[in-house]
Amino acid sequence: MRVLRLPVIPMPSNRLFRDKGTANDIWAALCEARADGSDPAHQSGARYPLLVMVRCSEGEVEGKVYSLLKTYGWQEPQVKRLKMVAQPFHSDDAMMQACYEGVVQRDGGIVVYSDPLEDD
């Protein structure tokens, strides 16, 4: 497994104190997508299982997941399972915890499981 490190973007102070409502919910999506070849660690065209975490309202989840995956070199994404992440979040799995920290710090995190899937 590999955690993609997304760039750190400073948070404006007006975001710190806003009313976050349901847009502050954190969602975990188990996905599949094809690598576009932009990252040499992933075979171009191969389908990989991914865990994606995003912060948004329920109606925005799939769009935000697709956008994040496209930004980081993944094509033809498919969301297989979707679940709201319980707060406060804690996992003994370092990859899961790192993915969650990506959401907290940057509104998105991706875990790429190392072995590509077999095509049907």
Buried (B, 14 or more C-beta within 10 A) or exposed (E): BBBBEBEEEEEEEEEEEEEEEEEEBBBBBBBBBBBBEEBEEBEEEBBBBBBBBBBBBEEBBBEBBBBBBBEBBBBEBEBEEBEEBEEEBEEEEEBBBBBBBBBEEBBBBBBBBEEBEEEE
